[in-house]
Amino acid sequence: MEFLDKDNRRVTMCYKTNNDHPDGNHVLAIPLYQSQLLFTQHKMRGIEFPGGKVEEGEQSIQAIKRELFEETGGIPETIDYIAQYQVHTFDNSIFKKDVYIVKVKSFEEKSDYLETRGPL
């Protein structure tokens, strides 16, 4: 699948399974809690799904667990790799995002959700 984003950049996406190797430098969770979508409220961008950058030395699956916890306090029950998309940037940098469906089993209340206001 291919399309242009709001900034006229080419985006390519392909569906994945848990048998595929996630190798993105960013991650995005589509979390479900009690059969409802779980969002977070970013302090600048507004309501969105949790996600972010894969840190140095970190695997994609570790990053999705960390980002989910940092932004919502969510503890995953199951994590399924479903897609990867790449944004073809104008400066030729690589922006590749792994997308996961995450079933959240519980939450840990936190005093700080970093750049977000916590779970919605």
Residue pairs with C-beta under 8 A, 6 or more apart in sequence:
1 12
1 13
1 14
2 10
2 11
2 12
2 13
3 10
3 11
4 10
4 11
5 11
5 87
9 87
9 88
9 89
9 90
10 87
10 88
11 85
11 86
11 87
11 88
12 85
12 86
12 88
13 83
13 84
13 85
13 86
14 83
14 84
14 85
15 82
15 83
16 22
16 81
16 82
16 83
16 84
16 98
16 99
17 81
17 82
18 80
18 81
20 81
22 59
22 60
22 61
22 81
22 84
22 98
23 60
23 84
23 96
23 98
24 54
24 60
24 84
24 96
24 97
24 98
25 53
25 54
25 94
25 95
25 96
25 97
26 51
26 52
26 53
26 54
26 95
26 96
26 97
26 98
27 51
27 52
27 53
27 54
27 60
27 63
27 64
27 67
27 97
27 98
27 99
27 100
28 49
28 50
28 51
28 97
28 98
28 99
28 100
29 49
29 50
29 51
29 64
29 67
29 68
29 100
29 101
29 102
30 37
30 49
30 82
30 99
30 100
30 101
30 102
31 37
31 38
31 49
31 50
31 68
31 72
31 74
31 101
31 102
31 103
31 104
32 38
32 101
32 102
32 103
32 104
33 74
33 103
33 104
33 107
38 50
38 72
38 74
38 104
38 119
38 120
39 47
39 48
39 49
39 50
39 119
39 120
40 47
40 48
40 49
40 50
40 71
40 72
40 113
40 116
40 117
40 118
40 119
40 120
41 47
41 48
41 116
41 117
41 118
41 120
42 48
42 115
42 116
42 117
43 115
43 116
43 117
44 115
47 120
50 67
50 68
50 70
50 71
50 72
50 74
50 116
51 64
51 67
51 97
52 63
52 67
52 70
52 71
53 63
54 60
54 63
55 63
55 66
58 66
60 98
61 79
61 81
64 79
64 98
64 100
64 102
65 76
65 79
68 74
68 76
68 102
68 104
69 75
69 108
70 113
70 114
71 113
71 114
71 115
71 116
71 118
71 119
72 104
72 107
72 113
72 116
72 118
72 119
73 107
73 108
73 109
73 110
73 113
73 118
73 119
74 102
74 104
74 106
74 107
74 119
75 104
75 105
75 106
75 107
75 108
76 102
76 103
76 104
76 105
77 103
77 104
77 105
78 102
78 103
79 100
79 101
79 102
79 103
80 100
80 101
80 102
81 98
81 99
81 100
82 99
82 100
82 101
83 98
83 99
84 96
84 97
84 98
84 99
85 96
85 97
85 99
86 94
86 95
86 96
86 97
87 95
87 97
89 95
107 119
110 118
